[in-house]
């Protein structure tokens, strides 16, 4: 299970662009908490506290937000950033409970590279997916998904079916998609292009399904 972080926040009585700009001048980031069949309400978070959490896996980490002595367990769902400075402008948080089933993207970590025959022979790890979207309960979000490279050789592909996922966690995509391949150095560019095409086709298919 991923680590649960904490943030302090204060309620915002006013909303709108003027109120949001005033909050940012004070070093605060406007945000909203919604979901779990409760009314949404606006809050403001200290920017420097939020920046500490803006790291890889931000959208797969639960956060306890304390507002006026009341804690709200949430999952970040959307982050608006300044197009030039990347400064956080607004955050959407989804309320969750222990029984909430969520769709989250979990970072992939490759292990046992020293035991990968293909890499030892000069091959290159071509990563197709740096994150895997999964279904899981809110209290069972994995910190990462470990992908074992042991025994793979040049030309081998590693699919999601070969990955041992934590109990109660399952991929959101039903087909046996590729996570990475071991490519010969001269094939890296070609493999990367194929992977990009595959990713674009998958995005189009998922959009059509929706």
N, C-alpha and C positions, 0 to 999 in steps of 0.2 A: 504494500500500500504506500502511496506517495505521502510525503510529509505534509502536515497541515500547518500552514502559516497563519499568522494573526495580523490584523490591521485595526487601528482605531480610526473612527470616522465620526463626523458630526452631521446631523440632519440639515438639509437645505430647505429653508422655508419658501424660497423663490426659485423658479426655474426660468430658462430662456437664455438667449445669447448674452444679455447684459449681466445677468447674475453669474453666468459661467465665466465671463471675462474677469469679473471682480474676484471670483474665487481663485483664478489662476494668478492674478496679481499678488494674492496673499500666499502663493506657494502651495495652493491646493488644486486637486484634480477633481472635477465634477464626475459623479458616477450615479448609477441607478441600480437598485436591487429589485428583481422581479421574479415571478414564478411561484411554484408550490401552492397555487390557488389562493394567493394572497395579493393584496394591492401592492403595486410598485411604489417605491418611495425614493426620493433623491437624497444623495449624501455627498460629502466632500472628504477627500482623503489627502493627507499630507503627501506632497509629491515625492519628497526624498524617501519616504517609507515605501511608497509604491515602486519607485525605481529599483529598490533592493530586490523586489520580486520579479521584475521584468527580465527574465532570463529564459533559457531554453526550457520548454516544458511549462511555461506560465499557464497555458490553457488546459493543462491536465493536473493542476495542483489545486486542492481544496484550500479555501481560506475562511477563517473565522473573523468576521467583521463585527466589531463591538461599537454599537451606537447607543449612547445614553444608558449604559449598563446592560443592554440586551445584545446577545450574540446571535449572529446570523451566519450559518454555514453556507458558503456559496462557491460557485465555480465560475471563473472568468469566461465570458462568452464573446465579447467584442472589445477591441481596443482601437480607439481613434488616435492617430498620431500626426504631428505636424509634418507636412510633406518634405520639409527641408531639414529641420533640426531633430526630427523623430521624437520630439517631446510629447509625452502623453497628454491628450486633450480631453478624453472622456472614456470611461470604462463601463461596460454592462456586465453585471453579475447575476447569475442564475441561482436562486435559492434551491438547495437540495436537502434531501433527507436520506437516512440510511437505506431506504427502500427505493430510492430514485434510480432508475436505469438510465445511463447517459451514453452519449456518443462522444468519445474523446480521441484525440490524436496523441499517441504515446511515442516518445523518442526511441529509436533503435540504437542499441549498443552492440558492436561486433566484438566477440571474444575469441581467444585461442588463435590469434593470427599466426603465432609461432608454430602451431600445429597444422597450418594450412599448407599442403604440399604445393599447391599452385603458386602461392605467394613466395615460398622458398625457392621456386624455380624461376622467379622473375616476373610472375604474373602480377596483375594489378586488380585490386578490389574495385569493382564498378558498382556503386551504390545506386539502386533504382529508387528505393524509398528510405528516406531518413526518418520518417515517422509512419506509424501504422494506426489507422483508425479502427477503434474497437468499441464494442458494447460491454458495459460493466456496471455494477452497482456503484453508487457514489462513494461508499466506504471501502471500495475494493479497486480503486484506480491504481494501476501499477506505476511505479516510479520510472521504469524503463522496460523495454523488451530486449532480452539478450538473445543474440543470434550467434550460434556456434559455427565457426569456420573450420573446425577440425576435419581433416580428411578430404577437403575439397581440392580439386585440381583445376588446371587451366581448361576453360571451356565449360566448367560446371556452373549450373544455376542453382540458387537457393530460393525455394518457394516457401510461402507461409505455412504450408502443411508440414514442413520440416522443423518448424519452430514450436517449442513447448511454451504455451501461454499459461499464465497463472490460472488457477481454478476460478471459474465464473467469468472468465474473460474470453470473448470470441470476436473474430474479425467482422467488421461491418460489411465487407465485400465477400460474397459467397464463393467466387471462383478462386482457384489456387494461384494467386498472383505472385510475381517475382519480386524478391526483396533486394537481391544482389547477384552479381555474376563474378566469376574469376576470369578475367580477360587477359590475353596476350598483350604486351605493350602496344603493338601495332594496331590492335583492334579496339583500343579504348575509345577513340573518337567515334568509330562506327557504332559501338555498343551504346555510348552515351546518346547518340542521335536516335537510335532505335528505342531506347528507354524513354526519351522525351516524347517521341511519337506515341508510344504505348500509353504514357501518362495522359497525353492530350486526348487520345481515343477513349480512355477510361473516364475522363472528366465529361466528355460529350455523352457517353452512355449513361453515366450517373445523372446528368442533367435531364436527359430524355426520360429516365425512369421516374424522376421527381415530377 
